[in-house]
């Protein structure tokens, strides 16, 4: 085969491109027809992968629209890894950049939630701490403690009712999404990731923890965002979800 890899890849990912010149099979015959069949199989496989990775987006848009978007996405963002678990990382931004979808502004964040669930599913395992280990700390020491969080922990902030939209399209009998913003915590206590709505400023507090802040430092950031922030409820949410895997106690 006397074809450059970049040229081969462009033709493989775009059915509108001609078969590369110089492409031959194992018997030195022109491989145009075999290439076309292979290209179609690749496109079908990647389209199915997008349906599997973003089932709520596929449900919201319908199969025909999702198939069309998957084809456009494939040409703009061909796979960069043989591991399909990573395919679709740019899909939320891709959706937000589609002019014809501007009236569905929530699609990008719904796709981000689906990505977060997938990342959590494939994240490394980690053993949670016993809840009493945190409860035994005196208040001043607790405020100076840093928390190690499980690799599966994901936090999503959204101006849309992203959790409610996801739930409405995955659970029978779920209520219709309200017109509110929702921040979401994704954890994985056992095998399946679980999304949960965070209280106001909860995302600020957890993101500060993830950046290395102590509980007290993170509390200051959360209180600056919302003075009614409920530390106890948010901390309990992490403990009940098995999200805390270690303590770094100072002082």
GUVO-136268 format. One record per residue (C-alpha): residue number from 1; residue in three letters; chain; x negated, y, z negated. Coordinates in nm, 3 decimals, padded with zeros to 5 digits, m for minus. Layout:
REM residues N
     k     r   c         u         v         w
   NUM   Ala   A         X         Y         Z
...
//
This chain:
REM residues 251
     k     r   c         u         v         w
     1   Unk   A    00.000    00.000    00.000
     2   Unk   A   m00.157    00.330    00.113
     3   Unk   A    00.090    00.556   m00.069
     4   Unk   A    00.007    00.807   m00.342
     5   Unk   A    00.166    00.732   m00.675
     6   Unk   A    00.330    01.077   m00.701
     7   Unk   A    00.485    01.038   m00.356
     8   Unk   A    00.607    00.689   m00.445
     9   Unk   A    00.762    00.812   m00.770
    10   Unk   A    00.942    01.103   m00.602
    11   Unk   A    01.090    00.873   m00.342
    12   Unk   A    01.181    00.612   m00.602
    13   Unk   A    01.376    00.861   m00.814
    14   Unk   A    01.557    01.039   m00.530
    15   Unk   A    01.763    00.848   m00.275
    16   Unk   A    01.758    01.158   m00.054
    17   Unk   A    01.383    01.119   m00.001
    18   Unk   A    01.258    00.908    00.291
    19   Unk   A    01.076    00.581    00.232
    20   Unk   A    00.706    00.670    00.196
    21   Unk   A    00.497    00.613    00.507
    22   Unk   A    00.249    00.329    00.479
    23   Unk   A    00.454    00.127    00.233
    24   Unk   A    00.418   m00.243    00.316
    25   Unk   A    00.513   m00.573    00.155
    26   Unk   A    00.291   m00.865    00.063
    27   Unk   A    00.289   m00.981    00.425
    28   Unk   A    00.178   m00.639    00.554
    29   Unk   A    00.523   m00.564    00.698
    30   Unk   A    00.703   m00.228    00.656
    31   Unk   A    00.881   m00.241    00.319
    32   Unk   A    01.150    00.017    00.387
    33   Unk   A    01.455   m00.202    00.326
    34   Unk   A    01.310   m00.371    00.017
    35   Unk   A    01.211   m00.031   m00.120
    36   Unk   A    01.566    00.100   m00.075
    37   Unk   A    01.710   m00.200   m00.259
    38   Unk   A    01.458   m00.158   m00.540
    39   Unk   A    01.526    00.217   m00.560
    40   Unk   A    01.899    00.151   m00.591
    41   Unk   A    01.841   m00.106   m00.867
    42   Unk   A    01.627    00.143   m01.061
    43   Unk   A    01.894    00.413   m01.030
    44   Unk   A    02.169    00.176   m01.144
    45   Unk   A    01.963    00.059   m01.444
    46   Unk   A    01.882    00.413   m01.555
    47   Unk   A    02.244    00.522   m01.513
    48   Unk   A    02.353    00.233   m01.735
    49   Unk   A    02.085    00.334   m01.985
    50   Unk   A    02.232    00.685   m02.002
    51   Unk   A    02.581    00.548   m02.063
    52   Unk   A    02.442    00.332   m02.346
    53   Unk   A    02.239    00.616   m02.496
    54   Unk   A    02.515    00.879   m02.480
    55   Unk   A    02.850    00.696   m02.509
    56   Unk   A    03.034    00.997   m02.654
    57   Unk   A    02.912    01.227   m02.377
    58   Unk   A    03.017    00.962   m02.124
    59   Unk   A    03.362    00.943   m02.284
    60   Unk   A    03.403    01.320   m02.290
    61   Unk   A    03.303    01.361   m01.925
    62   Unk   A    03.438    01.040   m01.774
    63   Unk   A    03.247    00.768   m01.591
    64   Unk   A    03.234    00.935   m01.250
    65   Unk   A    03.100    01.264   m01.388
    66   Unk   A    02.851    01.084   m01.612
    67   Unk   A    02.726    00.877   m01.318
    68   Unk   A    02.672    01.194   m01.116
    69   Unk   A    02.492    01.371   m01.400
    70   Unk   A    02.273    01.067   m01.463
    71   Unk   A    02.163    01.076   m01.099
    72   Unk   A    02.076    01.447   m01.115
    73   Unk   A    01.899    01.397   m01.449
    74   Unk   A    01.698    01.108   m01.307
    75   Unk   A    01.561    01.325   m01.028
    76   Unk   A    01.471    01.611   m01.263
    77   Unk   A    01.345    01.401   m01.553
    78   Unk   A    01.215    01.062   m01.440
    79   Unk   A    01.117    00.823   m01.721
    80   Unk   A    00.779    00.901   m01.879
    81   Unk   A    00.770    00.577   m02.079
    82   Unk   A    00.861    00.216   m02.004
    83   Unk   A    01.049    00.213   m02.336
    84   Unk   A    01.411    00.299   m02.264
    85   Unk   A    01.466    00.406   m02.626
    86   Unk   A    01.293    00.733   m02.533
    87   Unk   A    01.482    00.798   m02.209
    88   Unk   A    01.712    01.099   m02.224
    89   Unk   A    01.513    01.322   m02.461
    90   Unk   A    01.575    01.625   m02.236
    91   Unk   A    01.942    01.547   m02.180
    92   Unk   A    02.086    01.797   m02.434
    93   Unk   A    01.901    02.090   m02.276
    94   Unk   A    01.987    01.953   m01.930
    95   Unk   A    02.358    01.961   m02.017
    96   Unk   A    02.330    02.317   m02.148
    97   Unk   A    02.161    02.422   m01.824
    98   Unk   A    02.443    02.292   m01.599
    99   Unk   A    02.648    02.593   m01.491
   100   Unk   A    02.961    02.386   m01.428
   101   Unk   A    02.955    02.264   m01.791
   102   Unk   A    02.915    02.605   m01.956
   103   Unk   A    03.278    02.596   m02.072
   104   Unk   A    03.194    02.284   m02.275
   105   Unk   A    02.931    02.446   m02.492
   106   Unk   A    02.936    02.173   m02.755
   107   Unk   A    02.804    01.902   m02.518
   108   Unk   A    02.438    01.978   m02.587
   109   Unk   A    02.473    01.937   m02.963
   110   Unk   A    02.686    01.623   m02.929
   111   Unk   A    02.405    01.478   m02.717
   112   Unk   A    02.153    01.587   m02.984
   113   Unk   A    02.354    01.401   m03.246
   114   Unk   A    02.354    01.089   m03.030
   115   Unk   A    01.977    01.126   m02.986
   116   Unk   A    01.933    01.166   m03.362
   117   Unk   A    02.130    00.846   m03.423
   118   Unk   A    01.911    00.663   m03.171
   119   Unk   A    01.588    00.796   m03.326
   120   Unk   A    01.710    00.692   m03.670
   121   Unk   A    01.796    00.344   m03.544
   122   Unk   A    01.446    00.291   m03.406
   123   Unk   A    01.260    00.461   m03.694
   124   Unk   A    01.028    00.265   m03.920
   125   Unk   A    01.172    00.099   m04.229
   126   Unk   A    01.107    00.254   m04.570
   127   Unk   A    01.208    00.153   m04.923
   128   Unk   A    01.408    00.416   m05.115
   129   Unk   A    01.321    00.516   m05.468
   130   Unk   A    01.542    00.413   m05.758
   131   Unk   A    01.781    00.702   m05.833
   132   Unk   A    01.686    00.695   m06.201
   133   Unk   A    01.325    00.783   m06.112
   134   Unk   A    01.441    01.131   m06.016
   135   Unk   A    01.698    01.161   m06.290
   136   Unk   A    01.432    01.095   m06.557
   137   Unk   A    01.238    01.413   m06.469
   138   Unk   A    01.288    01.721   m06.689
   139   Unk   A    01.432    02.021   m06.498
   140   Unk   A    01.105    02.220   m06.479
   141   Unk   A    00.916    01.919   m06.344
   142   Unk   A    01.195    01.837   m06.102
   143   Unk   A    01.168    02.183   m05.946
   144   Unk   A    00.793    02.128   m05.887
   145   Unk   A    00.841    01.790   m05.721
   146   Unk   A    00.800    01.721   m05.353
   147   Unk   A    01.015    01.451   m05.191
   148   Unk   A    00.902    01.205   m04.925
   149   Unk   A    01.190    01.129   m04.690
   150   Unk   A    01.245    00.816   m04.483
   151   Unk   A    01.136    00.827   m04.117
   152   Unk   A    01.500    00.772   m04.017
   153   Unk   A    01.614    01.102   m04.169
   154   Unk   A    01.734    01.352   m03.908
   155   Unk   A    01.895    01.693   m03.956
   156   Unk   A    02.103    01.869   m03.692
   157   Unk   A    02.234    02.224   m03.718
   158   Unk   A    02.519    02.324   m03.491
   159   Unk   A    02.766    02.611   m03.446
   160   Unk   A    03.015    02.346   m03.326
   161   Unk   A    03.214    02.082   m03.519
   162   Unk   A    02.965    01.830   m03.384
   163   Unk   A    03.026    01.557   m03.640
   164   Unk   A    03.403    01.584   m03.603
   165   Unk   A    03.376    01.566   m03.223
   166   Unk   A    03.154    01.258   m03.249
   167   Unk   A    03.388    01.093   m03.500
   168   Unk   A    03.702    01.174   m03.300
   169   Unk   A    03.552    00.994   m03.002
   170   Unk   A    03.417    00.691   m03.190
   171   Unk   A    03.675    00.612   m03.459
   172   Unk   A    04.039    00.522   m03.403
   173   Unk   A    04.271    00.754   m03.591
   174   Unk   A    04.005    01.015   m03.669
   175   Unk   A    04.143    01.369   m03.710
   176   Unk   A    04.106    01.625   m03.434
   177   Unk   A    03.794    01.842   m03.470
   178   Unk   A    03.852    02.167   m03.659
   179   Unk   A    03.717    02.498   m03.531
   180   Unk   A    03.419    02.513   m03.768
   181   Unk   A    03.043    02.480   m03.749
   182   Unk   A    02.889    02.163   m03.890
   183   Unk   A    02.537    02.062   m03.992
   184   Unk   A    02.474    01.689   m03.995
   185   Unk   A    02.243    01.459   m04.189
   186   Unk   A    02.156    01.125   m04.027
   187   Unk   A    02.020    00.848   m04.250
   188   Unk   A    01.981    00.471   m04.223
   189   Unk   A    02.024    00.283   m04.548
   190   Unk   A    02.028   m00.061   m04.383
   191   Unk   A    02.058   m00.133   m04.009
   192   Unk   A    02.296    00.124   m03.865
   193   Unk   A    02.241    00.501   m03.882
   194   Unk   A    02.507    00.703   m04.065
   195   Unk   A    02.588    01.069   m03.987
   196   Unk   A    02.730    01.284   m04.267
   197   Unk   A    02.833    01.649   m04.282
   198   Unk   A    02.602    01.861   m04.496
   199   Unk   A    02.729    02.127   m04.738
   200   Unk   A    02.654    02.490   m04.660
   201   Unk   A    02.276    02.557   m04.655
   202   Unk   A    02.209    02.185   m04.703
   203   Unk   A    02.023    02.175   m04.373
   204   Unk   A    01.803    02.467   m04.487
   205   Unk   A    01.713    02.283   m04.806
   206   Unk   A    01.635    01.949   m04.641
   207   Unk   A    01.434    02.106   m04.360
   208   Unk   A    01.228    02.294   m04.618
   209   Unk   A    01.162    01.963   m04.796
   210   Unk   A    01.056    01.808   m04.466
   211   Unk   A    00.814    02.096   m04.415
   212   Unk   A    00.646    02.022   m04.750
   213   Unk   A    00.829    02.252   m04.992
   214   Unk   A    00.897    02.148   m05.350
   215   Unk   A    01.257    02.107   m05.461
   216   Unk   A    01.243    02.451   m05.624
   217   Unk   A    01.086    02.620   m05.321
   218   Unk   A    01.340    02.461   m05.091
   219   Unk   A    01.616    02.573   m05.330
   220   Unk   A    01.504    02.935   m05.294
   221   Unk   A    01.526    02.910   m04.914
   222   Unk   A    01.869    02.748   m04.928
   223   Unk   A    02.000    03.004   m05.178
   224   Unk   A    01.879    03.283   m04.951
   225   Unk   A    02.095    03.136   m04.675
   226   Unk   A    02.393    03.076   m04.903
   227   Unk   A    02.391    03.168   m05.272
   228   Unk   A    02.665    02.908   m05.337
   229   Unk   A    02.439    02.622   m05.219
   230   Unk   A    02.511    02.306   m05.422
   231   Unk   A    02.176    02.143   m05.500
   232   Unk   A    02.330    01.857   m05.698
   233   Unk   A    02.566    01.748   m05.420
   234   Unk   A    02.297    01.760   m05.152
   235   Unk   A    02.042    01.578   m05.365
   236   Unk   A    02.301    01.312   m05.448
   237   Unk   A    02.371    01.273   m05.075
   238   Unk   A    02.003    01.195   m05.012
   239   Unk   A    01.988    00.949   m05.301
   240   Unk   A    02.307    00.767   m05.205
   241   Unk   A    02.182    00.738   m04.846
   242   Unk   A    01.848    00.589   m04.948
   243   Unk   A    01.675    00.883   m04.781
   244   Unk   A    01.418    00.956   m05.055
   245   Unk   A    01.119    00.720   m05.042
   246   Unk   A    00.866    00.885   m05.271
   247   Unk   A    00.798    01.157   m05.529
   248   Unk   A    00.499    01.387   m05.556
   249   Unk   A    00.532    01.523   m05.908
   250   Unk   A    00.338    01.840   m05.995
   251   Unk   A    00.294    01.996   m06.334
//
